[in-house]
Amino acid sequence: MLRSSLLRPTLLRRYCSFISSLSVKETLRKMPVNDKILVQGWVQSVRKYKELYFVDLIDGTCLDRLQIVIDANNSK
């Protein structure tokens, strides 16, 4: 848990500067399968089908969306 002193923007930026994220456009171009990646954006929609959740993520870099599939049984 981060203390309130670490939540100042400059300190938080330094703390997280080693983490790089991919844009939706870069992710769709590279097509990583079963890789752990970090993306940032807005959740456009969430759908549930049986034990799966489908999350559509957008970030404004392209018109396409990134679909994230989450297994409800294995998510924590």
N, C-alpha and C positions, 0 to 999 in steps of 0.2 A: 504494500500500500504506500502510495506517495504522500509524503507530508505536505502540508500547505506551502511550505517554503519552496518546494520543488515544483509547485504548480504555476509559478510565475513564467510567462512565455519564454523569456530568454533562457532560463535554467532548463525548462522542459525541452526546448529546442536542442540544447547541448546534450541533454540526457538521451534523446532519441535520434541524434544526428547520424548514428551508424546504421539505422534502419532505412532501407530504400524501398520504395513501393513502385509498382508498375501501374501505368495507366490502363484503362480498359482497352484502349486501342493497341498498346504494346502487348498486352496479354492475349488478345484475340489473334494478333499477328504471329506470336510465338507458339500458341496453342499448347501450353504446359498441361500434361495429363498426369494426375497422381503426384504432382509436385506441390510442396508448400510454398505459397507466394503471398505477398502482402499487397492488397489493392485498397484504395480509398475512394469512396464515392457515396452516392445516395441510393437508398433502397427504393426502387420504383414500385415493386410489388412482391408479395409473398403468397405462395399457394401451397396448400397441403394436399397430398395425394397418398392415401394409406399411411405408411410410416415415413414418408419422405416430404421434405420441405423444399420448394423451389423458390429461390430468391433471385430477383432481377436487380442487378447493380449497374448504375450509370455514373459517369463522372464528367460528362460534357466534352470529352476529347473526340468522340465520334457519335454517330447516331445509333450504333449498335449497343446492345446491353450484354453484360456478362451474366450468365446463368450459373448460380451456385446451387449445388444439390447437397442437402444436409439430411443424413439419416437420423431420425428422431431417437432411435434406440442407442446410437453410438455418440451422440452429441453431449458435451458437458459444458 
